[in-house]
Amino acid sequence: MSILEQTGRRGLLLRVLPAAMYAGRASALVERSILVYSRIWLMFLSGALEPVLYLLAFQYGFGRLVTEVAGPGGQTMSYVAFVAPALMASAAMNGAVFDSTYNMFFKLRHSKLYDAVLSTPMGPFDVAIGEISWAVVRGGIYALGFLGVMAVMGLVHSPWALLLVPVALLISFAFASIGMAGASFLRSTSQFDYIQLVLMPLFLFSTTFYPLSVYPEALQIVVRCFPLYHGVELMRALSVGVLEPSMLGNLAYLLAMAGLGIWATSKRLGHLLLK
């Protein structure tokens, strides 16, 4: 992107948002996160191990009991190939939510990092963009590593699978923005149980481990409302190269979720930090 394009976009945002909300310096928070995690890189890598261990367990364990299932477009695929894209979507969700809730809560309520940030020319919208951008970067790194493991295991069957990484970035963006807005309402660490109460059903019931057709018809409607379901459907179809019009609906859902989340996050931070 050229300097003129960057200046034009920044000027547009400055006209839309008050100067107290946005200063165009969100990248400084991304740089800070990179420096912090460069010193605790083992913690960073541990987030990528969980979905890989799940994948290996299905490859050499449960996958031997359930050999084939109906995949996108009704075509038959191995159970491991069916589960792998869903685990990738779940990893993007979990990584983004961890960064945008636990870390954000600590910085907001305990270390008072954002109070220090707002003493600079940066505003709440910079904080929202910066923290969410880091969650997206982290999700992208995990997605690249997971896609590499899938390729080594022979679970990549279409060139369209390269788009799994951009979809993982979108999932990270959507969940990070919503997660950060939700975390701004938390008052104590005990309330993080509510986050797990939301994440666990999403992980288990968003067609992660079995097709939508196994649910009763009424419950299928509920599952289709889950945001992770739309990410899983996109990834699963791209992994085998099946492109359907319904994928546009999945994409629109995640984009709308991301837009709503970043708006809500900036509003909440502005309310908490500028009051």
N, C-alpha and C positions, 0 to 999 in steps of 0.2 A: 504494500500500500504506500503510495507516495505521500510526501509531507503535505501537499495541498489537499489530498483526500482526507488525511487525518485532521487537518485544521478545519476543513469543511464540516466533518462529522462532529468535531468538538464544538464548533460554533453553533451547530444546530441544537445540540444538547443544552448548551448554555442559554439558548433562547427559550427552550422548553422548560428547563429546570432553573430554579433560583440559584444564584451563585453560592448560597450557603449549603446547597444540596450537592453540587457537583463541581469539581475543579479539574477533571480530566487527568487525575493522577492515581488511578486505581492500580496501575502496574507496580507502584511502590509496595503495596501489600502483597502482591504476588512474589516480588523479589524477597520480601521479608520471609515469606513462608518457605521459599527455596532455601534460604540461609538456615532457617530453623531446622528443616528436615535433613539438611546435609550433615547435621550433627547427630541426628537420631535416625539414620537411614535404615537400621534394622527394623524399627517400628514401621517405617514406610513400606518396606518389602513384605512385612508380615501380612499386610492387607491383601497382597496378591496371592498368598499361599492358600488361603481358605478355599476359594473357588477351584483352584487347581487340584487340591486334595479331594474335593467333592467329585471332580471329573474323573480322577484316577479310581476313586471308589466305585463309581458307576461303570467304568471301563472293565475293571477286573472283579467286581463283586456283583451288584444287582443287575448290571447289564448282561450278565451271563444267564440270568433267569428270564428276563424280558428281552428278547432278541430284536424284535421289530415292532414298530408302531406306525400309524398313519400320520404323515406329516403334512406340510402345506400343499394345497392342491390335491389332497387325497393320495399322494404318492407314498410308497412305503420307504421307510428309512430306519436305520439302526436306532435303538433306544438311546445310545450314548450320543449319537449325532443329533437326536431330538432334544436332549437335555442340555448339551453344551452351550448353544446360543442363549438359552434361558439363564444358565449360570453366569454367563458373561454379563447379561443385563442386570442380574441380581447383584453382581460384584460392583457394577457401576452405580447402582442405587445405594448399596451399603456404604461404599467409600465416600460418596457425596454426602450422605446423611451424617456420617460420622464427623466429617470435616465441618459441616455447616451447622451442626447442633452442639455436640460436646465441646469442640474447640471454640465455637462462637460464644457459647454460654460462659466458658471460663474467661475469655477475653472481655466479655461484656460485664459480668457480675463480679469477678474476682481480681484479675490483673488490671482491670480498667484501661486496657489497651486502647479502646476506641475513644475514650476521653482524651488520651494523649494525642491520638491521630487527629481528632477534631480541633486540637489547638494549633494545627498546621492549616494551610489553605484547603486541605481535603474536607469533603462533606460526606454526609451519610450515604449518598448514592455512590461515591467513590468506594466507601467501605463495602457496600453491597456488591458492587461489580468486582472489586478486588478479591473478596473472600470467595465469591461464587466462581470466579475465574480460576482460582487455585484449585477448588474442588473439581472443576472440569479438567484441568491439567492432570491432576492426580488420577482421575477416572480414565483419561486417555492413555496414560502410561500403563495402568493396569490392563486396559483393553488390548493394547499392543502385545503385552506379554502373554495374555490369555489366548489371543489369536495365534501367536506363535506356537503355543502348546497344542492348540487344536490342529494346526497344520502338521506338526510332528506326529500326532496321533492319527493322521489321515482322516480328519473330520471336516476338512474344507473341501467342498465338492463343486464350487462355482466361483468364477472371478468376482461375482457380485459380493462375495464374502468380505472383500476389502472394505465395503461400506459398513461393516459391523463396527468399525472404529468410530466413524462419524456419528452413528446411531448411539453408541455408548457415550459419546461426548454430550449428545442431546439429552440422554437419560440423566447423566450426571448434572447437567445444567438445570433440568426441570426439578429434580429432587433436591438439589442444593438450594435453589431459590425458595422452594416451598419449605424445606427444612429449616432454613435460616429464619424465615418469617415466623415459623412455629416456635423455634427456640427462644425467640425474643419475648414470648409470653411466660416462659418457665421461671419459677422463683427459687427452686431448690433442686439439688441433684436427684432427689427421690422422684421427682416428676419425670425423669427420663424413662421411667417404666412405661409411661404413656406412649413414648416413641416406639419402644419395642412392641407394645400392644398393637401398633399400627403396622410396623414392618413385618412382623412374623406372619400374619395372615396374607400380606401381599406376597411374601416369598413362597409360601406354601400353596396358595390357591390361584396364582396368576398364570395357570397352565405351565408352571415351571417343570413339573414332573409328569404330567399327563395331559392329553388333549382336552379341549373345551367340551367335546361331545360326551364325556363321561359324567358331566354334571346334569342334574335335572334342568329342564328348560327355564324354569323361573330363576334358578341360581345362576344360569349362564348370563342372564341380564346383569346380575350383580357383579359377576367376574369381569364383564366387559367395561364396567365402570372403574375398575382398578387401573391406576396409571402404569404399573409395572406390566400389566397384561399387554398394553399397546407396545411397550418396548420389546417384550418377548416375541410378540407376533411379527414385528418388523425384523428382528434379528433372525428368527427362525426361517422366515421366507427368504431373506437375503442369503443365508448360509447355503441354501440349496438352489438358489437362482429362480425361485418362483415369484413372479411379480404380479400382483393383483391390485385392482382399483381400491380395495379396502385399505391398502397400506397408506393411502393418502389420508384417510381418516385417522389412522394410528399416528401418523406424523403430525397432523393438525392438533390432535389432543395434546401431545407432548410440547409442541410449540406454544399452545395457549397456556399450558401449565407453567412453562418457563416464564412467559411474559407476566402472568398473574403473580407469580412468586417474587420476581424481582421488583415489581411495583409494590407489593405488600411489604417486602423487606425494607426497601428504602423509606417507606412511610413509617414503619415501626421504629426504625433506627432514628429517623428524624424526630419522632415523638419522644423517644427515650433519651436521646443525647442532646437535643437542642431545646428542651423545655426549660 
